Amino acid sequence: MKKILFSMVLFVFITLLVGCAKNGYSIKDYENAHIVKDGVYLFNNPKIEKYNLLVKINTVIDEKTGKEKREFFMTTIDKNSKNYTFNINSKDVIKWPFYNIDKRNIVSTRIYEKGTFEELKHRHPYFISGSSYKDQMGFSYKLDFSKAKFIQ
C-alpha cells in the first residue's frame, strides 16, 4: 500500500514539475498540436455512445509573467446536441489545472475530483485512464486536436 501511495504522489509531483518547468508553449507548439486559434473544438468519438466532448481554449495574459498563455476548459454534450457554446463558469465545465504537449503533439492533462467513479463518469466519458485514492478520482486525458473539429 505504501508503494502505491508513494508512486501516486511521485507521479503527481513529476507531472506538476514538468507542467510548471516550461513557462509556456510557443505559437509553433500550438500549431503543431493543431490548435491554431482560440475557440471551441468538438471531439466526436464513435465508440462513446452518449456524449461529445467540447474543449474551449482562451488566450489570456498571465498576471505574473505578463506573457500570453492558453487556458483549456471542457464539458460534455449530448451526441444529438447542436449547441456548441458554453459558459466557462458553469458548474459542468472543468478547467484544466495544467496541460502538456508531447513530442507527438498530443495534449494531455489529469483532472482530480472528489467523489466516486459512478458519480463522476458522466463528466469524464473521454478519459483514457483513471485512478482513485480515498474520495478523489484522477482522470487522464490525451487529446489529438487534429481529430477535433473547430466549431467557433
C-alpha positions as CSV (number, residue, x, y, z in Angstrom):
1,M,0.0,0.0,0.0
2,K,2.8,2.4,0.8
3,K,4.5,1.7,-2.6
4,I,1.2,2.5,-4.4
5,L,0.7,5.7,-2.4
6,F,4.4,6.7,-2.9
7,S,4.1,6.0,-6.7
8,M,0.9,8.1,-6.9
9,V,2.5,11.0,-5.0
10,L,5.6,10.8,-7.1
11,F,3.6,10.7,-10.4
12,V,1.6,13.8,-9.3
13,F,4.8,15.7,-8.3
14,I,6.7,14.9,-11.5
15,T,3.6,15.8,-13.6
16,L,3.3,19.2,-11.8
17,L,7.0,19.8,-12.0
18,V,7.1,19.1,-15.8
19,G,4.0,21.3,-16.2
20,C,5.5,24.1,-14.3
21,A,9.0,23.8,-15.6
22,K,8.0,25.1,-19.1
23,N,6.7,28.6,-18.6
24,G,4.7,28.4,-21.8
25,Y,4.5,26.9,-25.2
26,S,5.3,28.8,-28.4
27,I,2.8,29.6,-31.2
28,K,4.6,26.9,-33.2
29,D,4.0,24.3,-30.4
30,Y,0.3,25.1,-30.6
31,E,0.2,25.0,-34.4
32,N,2.0,21.6,-34.4
33,A,-0.7,20.4,-31.9
34,H,-3.4,21.6,-34.4
35,I,-4.5,24.4,-32.1
36,V,-4.4,27.4,-34.4
37,K,-6.9,29.7,-32.8
38,D,-9.0,30.3,-29.7
39,G,-12.5,28.8,-29.7
40,V,-14.4,25.6,-29.2
41,Y,-13.2,22.3,-30.5
42,L,-15.5,19.3,-30.9
43,F,-14.3,15.7,-30.2
44,N,-16.7,13.1,-31.5
45,N,-15.6,9.6,-30.7
46,P,-17.9,7.0,-32.3
47,K,-17.1,4.5,-29.5
48,I,-18.7,6.8,-26.9
49,E,-22.4,6.4,-27.4
50,K,-24.0,9.3,-25.5
51,Y,-21.6,12.3,-25.4
52,N,-19.3,14.5,-27.4
53,L,-16.5,16.5,-25.8
54,L,-16.2,20.2,-26.2
55,V,-12.9,21.9,-25.4
56,K,-12.8,25.7,-25.2
57,I,-9.4,27.4,-25.5
58,N,-8.9,31.0,-24.4
59,T,-5.7,33.1,-24.6
60,V,-5.1,35.3,-21.6
61,I,-2.3,37.3,-20.2
62,D,-0.5,35.7,-17.2
63,E,-0.6,38.2,-14.4
64,K,2.7,37.1,-13.0
65,T,4.8,37.0,-16.2
66,G,2.8,39.3,-18.5
67,K,3.1,36.6,-21.2
68,E,0.2,35.1,-23.2
69,K,-0.9,31.7,-22.0
70,R,-3.8,29.4,-23.0
71,E,-6.5,28.2,-20.7
72,F,-8.4,25.0,-21.5
73,F,-12.0,24.3,-20.4
74,M,-14.0,21.2,-21.2
75,T,-17.6,19.9,-21.0
76,T,-19.6,17.1,-22.4
77,I,-22.7,17.5,-24.5
78,D,-25.3,15.0,-25.8
79,K,-24.3,13.5,-29.2
80,N,-27.5,14.9,-30.7
81,S,-26.9,18.4,-29.5
82,K,-26.1,21.2,-31.9
83,N,-25.5,23.8,-29.1
84,Y,-21.7,24.1,-29.1
85,T,-21.4,27.2,-26.8
86,F,-20.8,27.0,-23.1
87,N,-20.1,29.3,-20.3
88,I,-16.7,28.6,-18.7
89,N,-18.1,29.5,-15.3
90,S,-20.8,26.8,-15.4
91,K,-20.7,24.1,-12.8
92,D,-20.5,21.4,-15.5
93,V,-17.4,22.9,-17.1
94,I,-14.0,21.7,-16.0
95,K,-10.9,23.9,-16.2
96,W,-7.7,22.1,-16.8
97,P,-5.2,22.7,-13.9
98,F,-2.3,22.1,-16.3
99,Y,-1.5,20.6,-19.6
100,N,1.4,19.2,-21.6
101,I,2.0,19.0,-25.3
102,D,4.2,15.9,-26.0
103,K,6.5,15.1,-28.9
104,R,3.7,13.5,-30.9
105,N,1.7,16.8,-30.5
106,I,-0.9,15.3,-28.2
107,V,-2.3,17.5,-25.5
108,S,-2.7,15.8,-22.1
109,T,-3.9,16.7,-18.7
110,R,-5.1,15.0,-15.5
111,I,-8.2,16.1,-13.6
112,Y,-8.8,15.3,-9.9
113,E,-12.2,15.5,-8.4
114,K,-13.9,14.4,-5.2
115,G,-16.4,11.6,-5.5
116,T,-16.8,8.1,-6.7
117,F,-16.4,6.9,-10.3
118,E,-20.1,6.3,-10.6
119,E,-20.8,9.9,-9.6
120,L,-18.2,11.4,-11.9
121,K,-18.2,9.1,-15.0
122,H,-20.8,11.2,-16.9
123,R,-18.4,14.2,-16.6
124,H,-15.5,12.2,-18.0
125,P,-16.5,9.9,-20.8
126,Y,-13.4,10.7,-22.8
127,F,-10.7,9.9,-20.2
128,I,-8.1,7.3,-21.1
129,S,-7.2,6.1,-17.6
130,G,-8.3,6.7,-14.1
131,S,-7.2,6.1,-10.6
132,S,-8.7,6.6,-7.1
133,Y,-7.4,7.5,-3.7
134,K,-9.9,7.8,-0.8
135,D,-12.6,10.1,-2.1
136,Q,-10.7,11.5,-5.1
137,M,-10.7,10.3,-8.6
138,G,-8.0,11.1,-11.2
139,F,-8.9,11.2,-14.9
140,S,-6.2,11.3,-17.5
141,Y,-6.8,12.8,-20.9
142,K,-4.8,12.6,-24.1
143,L,-6.4,14.6,-26.9
144,D,-5.3,14.8,-30.5
145,F,-6.6,18.1,-31.8
146,S,-6.0,17.0,-35.4
147,K,-9.1,14.8,-34.9
148,A,-11.2,17.6,-33.4
149,K,-13.5,19.9,-35.4
150,F,-13.0,23.6,-34.8
151,I,-16.6,24.9,-34.2
152,Q,-16.3,28.6,-33.4
